[in-house]
């Protein structure tokens, strides 16, 4: 997001509700075998999702997710899909690391988070931290395990 725009609580709500009501990356890929995937669920919420990641030459070419999720999980998982596209593994891990720093009220690099900044106040609602990070943690585990399928 351009630094000239003030991220008010109203704008943050609008970003979250936009990705919740119209998620851009919520689908199971037709060629799921070409993707690395992992399942993640929450015992405290309705969240029960699968994430799918595909890369070529160490660059993320597609990021999708599917399943049942609350508004916070839906929006945050959809936003990370946007952020991962076109990123090298190291860049993707850096973005995820900065998001976690933000969620836990630690110093972070806001320049890489774009719409994910809408979750900057999540730590004030401790029960929502898992909702805001479930998709991020799932994608991080795929990238760190190096299981991203390389497809030509």
Backbone as a chain_set.jsonl record, in Angstrom:
{"seq": "XXXXXXXXXXXXXXXXXXXXXXXXXXXXXXXXXXXXXXXXXXXXXXXXXXXXXXXXXXXXXXXXXXXXXXXXXXXXXXXXXXXXXXXXXXXXXXXXXXXXXXXXXXXXXXXXXXXXXXXXXXXXXXXXXXXXXXXXXXXXXXXXXXXXXXXX", "coords": {"N": [[0.847, -1.182, 0.0], [0.519, 2.239, -0.757], [2.465, 4.62, 1.02], [1.269, 7.023, 1.444], [-1.345, 6.71, 2.032], [-3.463, 6.632, 4.752], [-3.871, 4.057, 7.001], [-6.675, 3.432, 8.26], [-8.88, 2.204, 10.895], [-11.347, 1.684, 9.643], [-10.646, 1.346, 6.904], [-9.004, -0.887, 7.17], [-10.909, -2.792, 8.023], [-12.489, -2.837, 5.715], [-10.693, -3.927, 3.817], [-10.306, -6.493, 4.901], [-12.967, -7.481, 4.858], [-13.465, -7.392, 2.117], [-11.696, -9.336, 1.058], [-12.735, -11.499, 2.416], [-15.423, -11.718, 1.542], [-15.098, -11.903, -1.208], [-12.943, -13.85, -2.021], [-9.926, -14.162, -3.836], [-8.243, -16.266, -4.362], [-9.311, -18.67, -3.548], [-9.672, -21.84, -4.089], [-9.532, -25.243, -5.15], [-6.853, -26.45, -6.933], [-7.111, -27.556, -10.341], [-5.118, -29.15, -11.338], [-3.944, -30.428, -9.054], [-1.913, -32.209, -8.343], [0.364, -31.028, -9.233], [1.098, -29.256, -7.355], [2.529, -28.342, -4.191], [1.175, -29.227, -1.102], [-0.548, -28.623, 1.973], [-2.388, -29.369, 4.922], [-4.322, -27.603, 7.297], [-5.771, -26.951, 10.42], [-7.945, -25.603, 12.964], [-8.508, -25.903, 16.442], [-9.995, -24.169, 17.865], [-11.645, -22.687, 16.271], [-13.603, -22.434, 13.209], [-11.852, -22.962, 11.241], [-10.473, -24.865, 8.706], [-8.438, -25.766, 6.478], [-6.836, -26.25, 3.263], [-3.763, -25.564, 1.747], [-2.149, -24.608, -1.281], [0.756, -24.656, -3.204], [2.758, -23.657, -5.887], [5.769, -23.673, -7.7], [8.34, -22.441, -9.907], [11.612, -22.713, -10.949], [12.464, -21.787, -8.421], [10.726, -19.716, -7.865], [7.596, -18.538, -6.81], [4.797, -19.51, -8.537], [2.112, -19.943, -8.333], [-0.396, -19.69, -5.835], [-2.764, -21.01, -3.809], [-5.786, -21.683, -1.938], [-8.152, -23.626, -0.064], [-11.222, -24.577, 1.531], [-12.857, -24.354, 4.746], [-13.254, -21.392, 6.545], [-13.0, -18.779, 8.981], [-13.785, -15.218, 8.879], [-11.406, -13.735, 9.37], [-9.34, -15.652, 8.956], [-9.904, -16.4, 6.299], [-9.541, -13.949, 4.882], [-6.841, -13.266, 5.569], [-5.411, -15.485, 4.612], [-6.045, -15.379, 1.907], [-4.858, -12.957, 1.234], [-2.119, -13.503, 1.683], [-1.664, -15.214, -0.43], [-1.774, -13.452, -2.625], [0.517, -11.943, -2.01], [2.616, -13.784, -2.219], [2.89, -14.508, -4.894], [5.075, -14.603, -7.614], [7.325, -14.317, -6.052], [10.589, -15.166, -4.845], [11.696, -17.995, -2.906], [13.176, -17.084, -0.619], [12.379, -14.414, -0.441], [9.643, -14.758, -0.007], [9.659, -16.055, 2.486], [10.737, -13.991, 4.018], [8.692, -12.068, 3.902], [6.674, -13.472, 5.264], [7.915, -13.728, 7.752], [8.051, -11.013, 8.532], [5.347, -10.432, 8.73], [4.629, -12.078, 10.905], [6.165, -10.826, 12.892], [4.814, -8.37, 12.979], [2.231, -9.202, 13.811], [2.811, -10.06, 16.37], [3.505, -7.765, 17.649], [6.149, -6.852, 17.337], [9.11, -5.187, 16.093], [8.844, -4.519, 12.593], [9.055, -4.816, 8.985], [7.172, -2.857, 7.24], [6.956, -2.317, 4.569], [6.783, -4.534, 2.922], [4.379, -5.784, 3.314], [1.912, -4.864, 2.343], [-1.534, -5.247, 1.742], [-1.763, -6.931, 3.924], [-1.213, -5.474, 6.129], [-3.593, -4.779, 7.216], [-4.068, -6.421, 9.318], [-2.709, -5.516, 11.513], [-3.55, -4.903, 14.108], [-4.236, -7.247, 15.296], [-3.073, -8.543, 17.491], [-4.277, -7.444, 19.674], [-6.516, -8.88, 20.043], [-6.243, -11.682, 21.236], [-7.322, -14.254, 20.758], [-7.708, -14.265, 18.071], [-5.267, -14.406, 16.828], [-4.324, -16.945, 15.949], [-6.172, -17.411, 13.922], [-5.474, -15.404, 12.133], [-3.017, -16.248, 11.307], [-2.999, -18.877, 10.386], [-3.067, -19.696, 7.624], [-0.726, -18.472, 6.751], [1.218, -19.763, 8.287], [0.943, -22.328, 7.239], [1.729, -22.025, 4.514], [4.336, -21.19, 4.997], [5.443, -23.537, 6.123], [5.441, -25.264, 3.913], [7.225, -23.958, 2.172], [9.595, -23.852, 3.733], [10.112, -26.562, 4.072], [10.872, -27.169, 1.596], [9.326, -28.363, -0.346], [8.145, -27.401, -2.606], [6.736, -27.913, -5.67], [8.417, -28.108, -8.709], [7.556, -27.065, -11.737], [7.449, -27.113, -15.249]], "CA": [[0.0, 0.0, 0.0], [1.305, 3.47, -0.75], [2.594, 5.176, 2.364], [0.483, 8.238, 1.541], [-2.693, 6.357, 2.485], [-3.523, 6.284, 6.176], [-4.608, 2.811, 7.191], [-7.608, 3.636, 9.367], [-9.628, 0.98, 11.228], [-12.377, 1.464, 8.624], [-9.993, 0.794, 5.708], [-8.578, -2.249, 7.519], [-12.123, -3.625, 7.976], [-12.892, -2.984, 4.31], [-9.763, -4.872, 3.187], [-10.625, -7.832, 5.418], [-14.279, -7.908, 4.358], [-13.354, -7.593, 0.673], [-11.082, -10.651, 0.823], [-13.624, -12.522, 2.971], [-16.613, -11.887, 0.706], [-14.686, -12.222, -2.581], [-11.546, -14.321, -2.043], [-9.437, -14.323, -5.199], [-7.397, -17.462, -4.49], [-9.969, -19.785, -2.863], [-10.063, -22.919, -5.001], [-8.624, -26.384, -5.261], [-6.38, -26.445, -8.32], [-7.484, -28.712, -11.164], [-3.912, -29.967, -11.45], [-3.429, -30.416, -7.677], [-0.685, -32.997, -8.243], [1.477, -30.149, -9.573], [1.267, -28.332, -6.239], [2.794, -28.819, -2.837], [-0.014, -28.881, -0.329], [-0.605, -29.024, 3.372], [-3.681, -29.158, 5.579], [-4.216, -26.937, 8.586], [-7.075, -26.77, 11.063], [-7.92, -24.995, 14.288], [-9.424, -26.503, 17.411], [-10.755, -23.089, 18.488], [-12.408, -21.931, 15.279], [-14.08, -23.305, 12.127], [-10.803, -23.04, 10.23], [-10.061, -26.186, 8.243], [-8.051, -25.385, 5.124], [-5.699, -26.79, 2.534], [-3.093, -24.556, 0.929], [-1.481, -25.178, -2.441], [1.817, -23.779, -3.669], [3.49, -24.157, -7.044], [6.858, -22.78, -8.063], [9.21, -22.807, -11.02], [12.926, -22.077, -10.806], [12.559, -21.135, -7.125], [9.821, -18.573, -7.792], [6.202, -18.955, -6.653], [3.988, -19.233, -9.725], [0.708, -19.971, -7.953], [-0.698, -19.939, -4.423], [-4.209, -21.152, -3.66], [-6.242, -22.319, -0.698], [-9.557, -24.009, -0.099], [-11.712, -25.111, 2.789], [-13.756, -23.541, 5.557], [-12.468, -20.496, 7.39], [-13.675, -17.571, 9.463], [-13.462, -14.02, 8.102], [-9.995, -13.376, 9.549], [-8.522, -16.657, 8.262], [-10.156, -16.283, 4.862], [-8.893, -12.747, 4.352], [-5.382, -13.302, 5.704], [-4.881, -16.516, 3.715], [-6.178, -14.873, 0.551], [-3.869, -11.894, 1.053], [-0.772, -14.058, 1.52], [-1.568, -15.741, -1.8], [-1.381, -12.303, -3.453], [1.882, -11.513, -1.694], [3.608, -14.793, -2.582], [3.028, -14.659, -6.341], [6.254, -13.997, -8.219], [8.411, -14.174, -5.079], [11.532, -16.26, -4.596], [11.472, -18.572, -1.575], [13.748, -16.23, 0.431], [11.508, -13.239, -0.331], [8.391, -15.213, 0.597], [9.913, -16.283, 3.915], [10.932, -12.686, 4.638], [7.354, -11.477, 4.05], [6.008, -14.214, 6.336], [8.587, -13.351, 9.005], [7.64, -9.661, 8.887], [3.946, -10.531, 9.158], [4.628, -12.616, 12.269], [6.651, -9.76, 13.776], [3.724, -7.409, 13.126], [1.162, -9.821, 14.603], [3.269, -10.186, 17.759], [3.892, -6.419, 18.088], [7.601, -6.698, 17.295], [9.468, -4.342, 14.944], [8.67, -5.214, 11.32], [9.213, -4.064, 7.744], [5.82, -2.689, 6.695], [7.005, -2.1, 3.122], [6.554, -5.777, 2.173], [3.138, -6.428, 3.747], [0.778, -4.392, 1.553], [-2.845, -5.362, 2.391], [-1.644, -7.673, 5.184], [-1.176, -4.486, 7.21], [-4.938, -4.713, 7.796], [-4.087, -7.262, 10.512], [-1.733, -4.982, 12.463], [-4.098, -4.829, 15.467], [-4.7, -8.583, 15.676], [-2.562, -8.932, 18.812], [-5.2, -6.94, 20.699], [-7.529, -9.928, 20.194], [-5.382, -12.867, 21.263], [-7.998, -15.419, 20.187], [-7.686, -14.133, 16.615], [-3.912, -14.558, 16.287], [-4.242, -18.187, 15.183], [-6.974, -17.212, 12.706], [-4.739, -14.523, 11.232], [-1.736, -16.837, 10.901], [-3.115, -20.279, 9.993], [-2.635, -19.854, 6.239], [0.671, -18.037, 6.671], [2.035, -20.857, 8.835], [0.882, -23.455, 6.306], [2.604, -21.728, 3.384], [5.715, -21.184, 5.497], [5.92, -24.912, 6.287], [5.723, -25.815, 2.583], [8.443, -23.339, 1.644], [10.749, -24.275, 4.536], [10.373, -27.975, 3.834], [11.394, -27.298, 0.256], [8.494, -29.288, -1.113], [7.471, -26.734, -3.718], [6.907, -28.624, -6.945], [8.963, -27.331, -9.826], [6.873, -27.493, -12.963], [7.789, -26.315, -16.404]], "C": [[0.889, 1.239, 0.0], [1.318, 4.086, 0.64], [1.767, 6.44, 2.538], [-0.944, 7.966, 2.02], [-2.626, 5.981, 3.964], [-4.408, 5.063, 6.34], [-5.474, 2.935, 8.439], [-8.277, 2.304, 9.711], [-10.701, 0.657, 10.192], [-11.775, 0.844, 7.357], [-9.536, -0.635, 5.978], [-9.767, -3.201, 7.472], [-12.558, -3.876, 6.537], [-11.991, -3.974, 3.571], [-10.113, -6.296, 3.608], [-11.956, -8.32, 4.844], [-14.267, -8.143, 2.85], [-12.774, -8.977, 0.376], [-11.933, -11.787, 1.394], [-14.801, -12.78, 2.025], [-16.273, -12.278, -0.733], [-13.236, -12.696, -2.63], [-11.11, -14.63, -3.479], [-8.725, -15.653, -5.43], [-8.014, -18.703, -3.853], [-10.475, -20.789, -3.883], [-9.06, -24.053, -4.877], [-8.158, -26.418, -6.71], [-6.79, -27.714, -9.062], [-6.324, -29.689, -11.281], [-3.203, -30.043, -10.094], [-2.131, -31.203, -7.51], [0.553, -32.155, -8.554], [1.823, -29.18, -8.438], [1.766, -29.064, -5.0], [1.586, -28.385, -2.02], [0.155, -29.305, 1.115], [-1.974, -28.648, 3.919], [-3.43, -28.492, 6.924], [-5.622, -26.721, 9.139], [-6.883, -26.181, 12.449], [-8.903, -25.71, 15.204], [-10.344, -25.447, 18.029], [-11.666, -22.334, 17.536], [-12.86, -22.912, 14.194], [-13.0, -23.581, 11.089], [-10.366, -24.471, 9.963], [-9.72, -26.016, 6.763], [-6.921, -26.247, 4.569], [-5.086, -25.625, 1.77], [-2.29, -25.266, -0.145], [-0.457, -24.179, -2.965], [2.548, -24.435, -4.829], [4.587, -23.156, -7.37], [7.629, -23.335, -9.257], [10.496, -22.015, -10.873], [13.034, -21.27, -9.512], [11.68, -19.912, -6.958], [8.387, -19.092, -7.719], [5.411, -18.531, -7.888], [2.493, -19.281, -9.424], [0.589, -20.297, -6.47], [-2.216, -19.911, -4.289], [-4.524, -21.746, -2.295], [-7.709, -22.685, -0.881], [-9.945, -24.564, 1.261], [-12.674, -24.152, 3.457], [-12.916, -22.681, 6.48], [-13.314, -19.298, 7.814], [-13.213, -16.368, 8.632], [-11.981, -13.672, 8.184], [-9.099, -14.358, 8.805], [-8.677, -16.563, 6.756], [-9.381, -15.107, 4.283], [-7.377, -12.84, 4.437], [-4.755, -14.341, 4.781], [-4.968, -16.053, 2.268], [-5.116, -13.808, 0.264], [-2.466, -12.473, 0.903], [-0.605, -14.659, 0.126], [-1.151, -14.63, -2.759], [0.09, -11.971, -3.264], [2.953, -12.503, -2.159], [3.874, -14.867, -4.082], [4.234, -13.887, -6.871], [7.448, -13.853, -7.293], [9.299, -15.41, -5.051], [11.274, -16.761, -3.183], [11.979, -17.657, -0.463], [12.876, -14.992, 0.648], [10.198, -13.613, 0.359], [8.563, -15.418, 2.096], [10.122, -14.967, 4.657], [9.579, -12.007, 4.889], [6.615, -12.149, 5.211], [6.594, -13.842, 7.696], [8.138, -11.957, 9.458], [6.184, -9.629, 9.361], [3.86, -11.042, 10.602], [5.138, -11.577, 13.269], [5.537, -8.747, 14.038], [2.639, -7.962, 14.05], [1.53, -9.863, 16.086], [3.843, -8.881, 18.316], [5.393, -6.257, 18.248], [7.922, -5.775, 16.114], [9.385, -5.144, 13.642], [8.827, -4.25, 10.155], [7.841, -3.967, 7.074], [5.816, -2.604, 5.168], [6.701, -3.353, 2.311], [5.174, -6.388, 2.442], [1.882, -5.99, 3.003], [-0.539, -4.543, 2.325], [-2.802, -6.148, 3.7], [-1.536, -6.73, 6.378], [-2.539, -4.331, 7.874], [-5.034, -5.523, 9.091], [-3.159, -6.749, 11.617], [-2.253, -4.923, 13.903], [-4.568, -6.183, 15.995], [-4.252, -8.974, 17.083], [-3.459, -8.447, 19.948], [-6.356, -7.912, 20.94], [-6.795, -11.271, 20.123], [-6.019, -14.096, 20.619], [-7.956, -15.41, 18.665], [-6.298, -14.334, 16.006], [-3.802, -15.828, 15.454], [-5.025, -18.059, 13.876], [-6.186, -16.409, 11.668], [-3.452, -15.145, 10.7], [-1.842, -18.258, 10.351], [-2.638, -20.517, 8.553], [-1.171, -19.504, 6.051], [1.593, -19.142, 7.167], [2.073, -22.048, 7.88], [1.793, -23.215, 5.103], [4.071, -21.731, 3.81], [6.256, -22.606, 5.611], [6.242, -25.544, 4.94], [7.05, -25.263, 2.055], [9.675, -23.822, 2.403], [11.112, -25.739, 4.317], [10.896, -28.216, 2.438], [10.616, -28.232, -0.632], [7.751, -28.616, -2.254], [7.778, -27.494, -5.002], [7.446, -27.664, -7.994], [8.325, -27.885, -11.087], [7.216, -26.548, -14.097], [6.591, -25.945, -17.226]], "O": [[1.906, 1.272, 0.692], [0.311, 4.074, 1.348], [1.577, 6.895, 3.666], [-1.667, 8.897, 2.375], [-1.839, 5.126, 4.369], [-5.548, 5.038, 5.877], [-5.049, 2.582, 9.539], [-8.245, 1.374, 8.906], [-10.941, -0.513, 9.894], [-12.348, -0.093, 6.8], [-9.665, -1.501, 5.113], [-9.651, -4.304, 6.936], [-12.947, -4.988, 6.183], [-12.483, -4.778, 2.778], [-10.204, -7.194, 2.772], [-12.05, -9.46, 4.391], [-14.989, -9.01, 2.358], [-13.303, -9.705, -0.464], [-11.861, -12.916, 0.908], [-15.133, -13.931, 1.744], [-17.082, -12.919, -1.404], [-12.387, -12.023, -3.214], [-11.836, -15.276, -4.235], [-8.617, -16.112, -6.567], [-7.314, -19.692, -3.637], [-11.548, -20.627, -4.464], [-7.894, -23.843, -4.542], [-8.984, -26.414, -7.623], [-6.815, -28.804, -8.49], [-6.522, -30.903, -11.318], [-2.01, -29.758, -9.995], [-1.333, -30.895, -6.626], [1.665, -32.527, -8.181], [2.746, -28.375, -8.567], [1.47, -30.24, -4.788], [1.043, -27.299, -2.227], [0.906, -30.228, 1.43], [-2.625, -27.724, 3.432], [-2.445, -28.785, 7.602], [-6.541, -26.353, 8.408], [-5.799, -26.253, 13.028], [-10.0, -26.078, 14.784], [-11.354, -25.786, 18.645], [-12.386, -21.429, 17.958], [-12.53, -24.097, 14.259], [-13.218, -24.356, 10.158], [-9.946, -25.19, 10.869], [-10.594, -26.109, 5.901], [-6.166, -26.877, 5.309], [-5.804, -24.796, 1.211], [-1.811, -26.382, 0.055], [-0.763, -23.001, -3.147], [2.911, -25.609, -4.768], [4.37, -21.945, -7.326], [7.574, -24.526, -9.565], [10.473, -20.797, -10.694], [13.626, -20.19, -9.503], [11.862, -19.145, -6.013], [8.008, -19.983, -8.479], [5.363, -17.351, -8.238], [1.692, -18.722, -10.174], [1.37, -21.076, -5.923], [-2.865, -18.917, -4.614], [-3.642, -22.243, -1.595], [-8.408, -22.134, -1.732], [-9.087, -24.971, 2.044], [-13.231, -23.258, 2.821], [-11.984, -23.166, 7.12], [-14.217, -18.867, 7.097], [-12.34, -16.505, 7.776], [-11.367, -13.348, 7.168], [-8.187, -13.937, 8.092], [-7.694, -16.638, 6.019], [-8.649, -15.26, 3.305], [-6.69, -12.523, 3.465], [-3.682, -14.106, 4.224], [-4.056, -16.309, 1.483], [-4.547, -13.771, -0.827], [-1.692, -11.988, 0.078], [0.488, -14.614, -0.438], [-0.281, -14.832, -3.606], [0.818, -11.746, -4.231], [4.076, -12.1, -2.461], [4.969, -15.247, -4.497], [4.393, -12.693, -6.617], [8.482, -13.322, -7.7], [8.833, -16.539, -5.209], [10.704, -16.046, -2.359], [11.287, -17.469, 0.537], [12.661, -14.571, 1.785], [9.704, -12.872, 1.208], [7.715, -15.003, 2.885], [9.721, -14.844, 5.814], [9.351, -11.442, 5.958], [6.006, -11.473, 6.04], [5.863, -13.663, 8.67], [7.874, -11.748, 10.643], [5.839, -8.889, 10.282], [3.11, -10.503, 11.415], [4.601, -11.462, 14.371], [5.336, -8.316, 15.173], [2.184, -7.273, 14.964], [0.667, -9.72, 16.951], [4.565, -8.88, 19.313], [5.857, -5.604, 19.182], [7.087, -5.601, 15.226], [9.801, -6.301, 13.591], [8.743, -3.032, 10.318], [7.407, -4.91, 6.412], [4.774, -2.799, 4.543], [6.391, -3.251, 1.124], [4.836, -7.413, 1.85], [0.876, -6.699, 3.039], [-0.659, -4.031, 3.438], [-3.724, -6.038, 4.508], [-1.746, -7.147, 7.518], [-2.628, -3.803, 8.982], [-5.968, -5.339, 9.872], [-2.86, -7.483, 12.559], [-1.448, -4.895, 14.834], [-5.228, -6.249, 17.033], [-4.982, -9.667, 17.792], [-3.405, -8.98, 21.057], [-7.087, -7.782, 21.921], [-6.742, -11.907, 19.07], [-5.321, -14.898, 19.998], [-8.151, -16.451, 18.037], [-6.171, -14.422, 14.785], [-3.241, -15.795, 14.358], [-4.581, -18.55, 12.838], [-6.232, -16.706, 10.474], [-2.861, -14.632, 9.751], [-0.837, -18.796, 9.885], [-1.88, -21.454, 8.304], [-0.459, -20.157, 5.287], [2.62, -19.429, 6.551], [3.108, -22.697, 7.728], [2.548, -24.105, 4.713], [4.938, -22.212, 3.081], [7.401, -22.861, 5.239], [7.218, -26.286, 4.83], [7.889, -26.012, 1.555], [10.687, -24.164, 1.791], [12.285, -26.108, 4.372], [11.318, -29.325, 2.111], [11.164, -28.826, -1.56], [6.822, -29.199, -2.814], [8.938, -27.688, -5.364], [6.965, -26.539, -8.131], [8.539, -29.042, -11.45], [7.266, -25.332, -13.918], [6.726, -25.265, -18.243]]}, "num_chains": 1, "name": "protein.A"}
